[in-house]
Amino acid sequence: MSAYRTATAAAVALAAPLLLATWAAGPASAHGAPTSPVSRVAACSPEGGGLIRTAACRAAIAANGAPFTAWDNLRVAGVNGRDRSVIPDGKLCSGGLPAYKGLDLARADFPSTRLTPGAAFTLKYSSTIPHTGTFKLFLTKPGYSPTRPLKWSDLPEKPFATATDPALVDGAYRIAAKLPSDRTGRQMLFTIWQNSSTSDTYYSCSDVVFSGGSTASKPTGSTSSSKSTGSTSGGKSTKDTSGSTKLATSPPSRTPASPAADSPSPAVGSSAGETDTDDLSPAADSTSGGGPALPLVAGGAATALLLTAGIAVTLRRRR
């Protein structure tokens, strides 16, 4: 009996680290980033399909020194609304994080999405775990030049749209708004997502091209959209008349939203097979303050439990 108890205790001790590692990795496996209009980090990530092969994405990865595998993990802890004093000029797209510095390159050829001035549109922010918090959407001022590093002075003091605690539906938040009517050519859509359920604030840059400008690249992709509602800066709900920029990615593991008409078209895309960017696979770390990515161990807990039970049964039979 004593030998049995000793062996069982040893088996549990061996299995416990596996269980703890699995449970620790599970709760916060992903975060998010805009996929329509497509953000730089999503387009230039390994999940970006053909967009990652564009000259701008190749240059961003080279400047970065590593691929943007953790496309959903561009977050800074403890900002608490002090964005303009914490995030330095010229580093808005990276959030000042060295691991994303390639996103700050001042180039006019990053993958972009075509928009219409004054039109209604919907920002699609892909994620897999619900977080409460407030989204703030900014558009660069008239006269913005993409060939200069993005500065806070390029953005208005107030966002043109906000949304607090939108629902996570089909793997994405959708914030509906009306675009300013005085923008033309290439601009930057800068999104701030300040969490209230964590201490993190997420930053993202989406290159967009408005009609009336001459800086757009030749379109080679397609788009889709799905009807949804969201909050604008006036607190009203509007119908989505835009959609999600499609990237060439691996086949989705779930059914994407049904496509509809009237959607912005990407200025840079791929003619390869395309799927909805809501199906991007997250690669974030499992903490709220950043750090190296930790992959989930599928079925790890079950494996450890079975291992423990099997050893116990075997030892019991040998008593």
Protein Blocks (a to p, Z undefined) as FASTA:
>chain_A
ZZmmmmmmmmmmmmmmmmmmmmmmmmmmbgcddfbdcdfklmmmmklommlmpmklmmmm
mmnopacfklmlcccehkloplmmmmcghilmnnopaklmmmmpccfkbccddddehiac
ddddddfbdcedddddddddehiafkbccdfklpcfbdfbdcehiaceehiacddddddf
kbghjdddddddddfkbmbdcddddddddehiakbccdfbdcdddddddddfkopacddf
bdcddddddddfbdcddddehiaddfbdcfbdcddfklpccfbdfbfnbpadddddehkl
mmmmmmmmmmmmmmmmmZZ
